[in-house]
């Protein structure tokens, strides 16, 4: 009887700390939309899209480069450009300190990577934003790198593709960040005059100053499903107009319905769609 009790007590107490096997970090991922727990390797093979509800996880610029560009290769330009602190901005901490922390956290020098790549062997000027760097916000350096990407498209007479993911203009640089809207829009007008195609890809989120400038000025504008798009936040808009907002307001689906988007594209179909568009413009 005592032996049976010892066995029961051991089973109830469970494994000792030494006997337990720790689950490695990052082995499983939880969907923010439906709560499904997904094996991370399976999620990766599915283009970081939930296998249950099709929610598109927010992913890094590096992952988009692997998904979109041939062999996941980008000949990067202006990699060493970094933001300064032109107006010596400080809130709870110095802007210069925020920049250093963002560089350490993201492994990037700025919120955009730009260069020359290929899609289905077609050379393009390419830029991709990364939300990990201060919310993908647009400061002077982001605006300059986007401007240079546009200029490379003009100089080489090749298409331009920009993938946006941003919370808007970077307030820590004041009017200097807002001026990037005008600078990039003016260069895109030159690109249009040269009849060089520009495809804009909107991901979750694409808002404020970026949405109000180069992100919405593509010859073709496509977006991932259920991405948050817009200029101001829904609460600000609701308070301004004094009306309730319609269901699904500021989603990709709402924008498509109102004519602000040309197409909603699943991430797994993104490269194929870009290839079709680029081949069409090549005619």
N, C-alpha and C positions, 0 to 999 in steps of 0.2 A: 504493500500500500504506500509506504513512504517513497519507494522508487518511482511509482506513478505520479505522486505529488511533486517530486523533484522535476520530473519531465514536464509536467503541466506548468510549474512555476518558471522553468527556463523558456518554454514556448511563449508564455505571457510576457515575460520581461523582454523578449526579442534579442536581437543581436547586440553584442557589445560594441563600443565605439571603434575598437580595432577591427571588428568583423565587418562593419558596415562598409560598403563601397560607395564612395562619393560619385555622384553624377557630374560629369564634366560641365563647366559653364558653357552655354551656347549650344548644347546638344539638342535642346528643344526650344521652340519659339511659340509665343502665344499671340493669336490674332487679336488685334485691337478692336475689330468690328464684331466678331461672333464669339470670341473667347476660345476658339478651337486651339488645342495644343498640337503643334505640328513638328515632326522630326525636321530639324534644320536642314539636313542634307536634301530631304525631299522638297522642302520649300525652295532651296537654291535651284534645284533642277527644274522647278516650276516657275522660274523667273521671279521669285519672291512674291508670288501671288498665292493667297490662301486657297487651299484645295477644297475647302468647304463652301465659302461664301464669295470667293473671287476678289476679296479685298486686296488691293495693291499696297504692299508694305513700302514705306519710304526707304529708299536705298541710297547708297553713296554714289558719288560721281564716278568712282572707279568701277563700280558694278555696271553702271549705264554704259561706260566705255566698252566693257567686255561684251555687253549685250548688243550694242549698236554697230560698233566699228569692226571692220575685218580684222580677224585675229586679235581683237581687243587691243589694237595698237593705235597710239596717238603720238605724233611728233609734236611735243609740247613747245609752245613759244611763251616768252615773257614769264617764265616760271618764278623768277626771282623778284618780281615786282611785289612790294609790300606797302600796306597803308601806313601813313604817318599820322600824327595827331595835330592837324592844322589849327584847330581852335582850342586846343588844350582842354578838351571836354572831360568833365567828371560828374558822375552821379553818385552811386554808392561806392564806386571805385573808378580809378583813372581809365580812360579809353585805351591808353597805351598798354595798361595791364590786361584789359579785356582782349586786346589783340594777341598778346603773348599767350594767354590762356587758351584762346581759340586755336592758335597754331599748334599748341601741344595736344589739345583734345582731338583735333581733326587730322593732324598730320599734314595740313595744307598751309600754304602761305596766304591764301585768300579764298574768297567764297566762289571763285570761278576758275576753271581750267580751260585753256584754249590752245588750239594748234591746228595741224593738218592731219586728216585721217582719210580713210576710204570706206565706202559702203558699196558692196558688190563691185569692187575694183574701181569705183568712181571717186575721184579725189574731191574732197570737200574741205571748206573751212568750218571748224567745229568748235563749239563752246558748250560747257556743261557746268551748271551751278551746283553747289553743295550746301544743303541746309545745316550741316554740322558746324559750319563756320558762321557764327553770329546770325543764325537763322537765314543763311543765304542772302543776307542784306547787301544792297548795292551802295558801296562807297565810291570814292574817286578811282581806286585801282580797279574795281570791278567794271566800272564804266569805261575805263581806259582799255582794259583787256578785251571787252566786248567790241569797242571801237576798232581796235587793231585787228580783231577777227574779221570784222566787216571789211576793213581796208585790204586784208589779205585776199578775201574773196574778189574784191574789185581788181586788185593788181594781177591776180592769177586767172581771172575770169572763170572762177569755179563757184559752185553753189555754196550757200551758207546754211548751216543747221545749228540752231541753238536750243538746248534743253534747259528750261527754266524751272527753278524751285526756290522760291524766295518769299520772305516776309515783307519785302519792300525796300525803300531807300533807308540808308543808315543814318539815323538822327545824330549820331555822335560827330558827323562831319558837316552838319548844318546845310547851308545852301550849296556847298560844294558837291554833296551827294545828289541833291535835286537837279543840279545842272547836267548830270550824266543822262538824264532823261532826254533833254534837248539834243545833247551831243550825239547820242546813239541814234535817235530818230532822224536827225539831219543826214547822217551817213547812210542810213537805210534808204533815204530818198535818193541819194546818189546811186546806190545799188540798184534801185528800181529803174532809174533812168538808163542804166547800162543793161537792163533786161537780164540781170543775173538773179536766179531764183533764190528765195529765202524761205525755209521751212522752220516754223516755230513749234516746239513740242512743250506742252504745259504739263507739269506734274504737280503732285500735292505737297505743299500749297504753292500757288503762284498768285501773288497779291500786290496791291499798292503800287509803288513807283515802277517796279519791273513790269507788272501787268499793264500799267498805263503807258508804257513806252515800247521797248523792242519786243516784248513777249507777245503783244497783240498786233504787231505790224507785219507778220509774215504773209507771203503770197498764199501760203497754205498754213492754217493753224490747226493743229491736232492736240488732243489731250488724252491722258489716261482716264479710265473710268473713276467716277466719284471723287475727282480731285477738287480741292477747295480753290476756287478762282474768284477774283474780284478786286476792287480797289480798297474800300474801307470795310471794316468788320460789320457784321449784320446788326449788332446793337447800335452802332453809330448811325447806320443808315436808317434804322427804325426810328431812332430818336429824331433824326433830321426831317424825315418825311411824315412822321406821325401816323404811320400806318403799319398794320401787320404785314410781314413779309410772306410770300407764297411758299408752299412746301418745296424743299429741295433747292431753295435759293442759294446761289453761289456755288453750285455743283457743276461739273462738266456737262451733265445731262441737261440742266437748266440752260446753260450757255448754248448748247447745241440747238435746243428747241427755239431759242430766241435769235438764232442766226449769228452768234458770235464765234462759233466754232465750225470748222469744216467736217470734222470727223472725230469720234471717240475710238481710240485704238487700244486693245489689250496689249500689255507689255510683251507678251509672247509673239505678237504680230507687228511689233514696232519696227524692227529692221526690215521686214518684208514690205511694210507700207512705205517706209522711206525709200526703199529701192524702187518701188513702182512709181513713186512721185518723181524721183530724180531721173529715172529713165524716160518718163513722160516729158519732163522739161528739156531733156537732151534732144528731143526730136527737132 
